[in-house]
């Protein structure tokens, strides 16, 4: 019997509670037309262009579900590229 025949995977542990979202969000994410957007959530970044008084446009906030079981979302501001949970 060879080593390959005797080895078996008994469990797989995946880190599904990551706080680093580099694998979800990149510099092109905000241009994806298939992602849902809302404009009633305020960006938490006070330096965001949406906070300027002369800005009449509302920023779109993308929301991406990153945990299917607990229904957790990450949000991305299209104005300043800030991401938060």
HELIX and SHEET records of a PDB file:
HELIX    1   1 UNK A    3  UNK A    6  1                                   4    
HELIX    2   2 UNK A   29  UNK A   31  5                                   3    
HELIX    3   3 UNK A   49  UNK A   51  5                                   3    
SHEET    1   A 4 UNK A  37  UNK A  38  0                                        
SHEET    2   A 4 UNK A  61  UNK A  67 -1                                        
SHEET    3   A 4 UNK A  72  UNK A  77 -1                                        
SHEET    4   A 4 UNK A  83  UNK A  84 -1                                        
END                                                                             
